[in-house]
Amino acid sequence: MGCLCQVEESNYAPIGEFTSVRIIDISKTIRGIGENEYVTGGKERRQRYSETIVRSTELGRRERALLIRALEEES
């Protein structure tokens, strides 16, 4: 979510670079947080190839902000 809240949308490669997580694990994580409606995503055509594009939702950005605020209060 941290990566997605900094950009409008992303494919898996930049998320992997940002988090050092393998693509297969990113896919599983995106699927999980997508079920909670924190992100949306799907295949989109980019030039000759399709790729999976992921976007954070308003709910996802709001929940992330609440989590960060709670963690800051704990410190």
MOZI-V489324 format. One record per pair of residues at least 6 apart in sequence whose ideal C-beta (glycine too) atoms are under 7 Angstrom apart, sorted by the first residue. I is the first residue (numbers start at 1). J is the second residue. D is the distance in Angstrom with one decimal. If there is no record, write none. Layout:
[[I	J	D] [I	J	D]]
This chain:
[[1	38	6.5] [1	56	6.2] [1	60	5.9] [1	64	4.8] [3	10	6.4] [3	14	6.9] [3	15	5.2] [3	18	4.2] [3	19	6.6] [4	10	6.0] [4	39	6.3] [4	54	6.3] [4	55	6.9] [4	56	4.0] [5	56	5.4] [5	61	5.4] [5	64	5.7] [8	55	6.7] [9	53	5.2] [9	54	6.7] [9	55	4.6] [10	54	5.7] [11	51	4.8] [11	52	6.1] [11	53	5.7] [12	23	5.1] [12	26	5.1] [12	52	6.0] [15	26	5.4] [16	22	7.0] [16	23	5.9] [16	26	6.0] [30	39	6.1] [30	41	5.9] [30	54	5.6] [33	39	5.4] [34	40	6.8] [34	41	6.3] [37	57	5.9] [37	59	5.5] [38	56	6.8] [38	57	6.0] [38	59	6.1] [38	60	3.3] [38	63	6.3] [39	54	5.4] [39	55	6.4] [39	56	5.4] [39	57	6.2] [39	60	5.6] [40	55	5.2] [40	57	5.9] [41	52	6.0] [41	53	6.1] [41	54	4.0] [41	55	6.7] [42	52	6.9] [42	53	6.8] [43	50	4.7] [43	52	5.8] [44	50	6.4] [44	51	6.6] [44	53	4.8]]
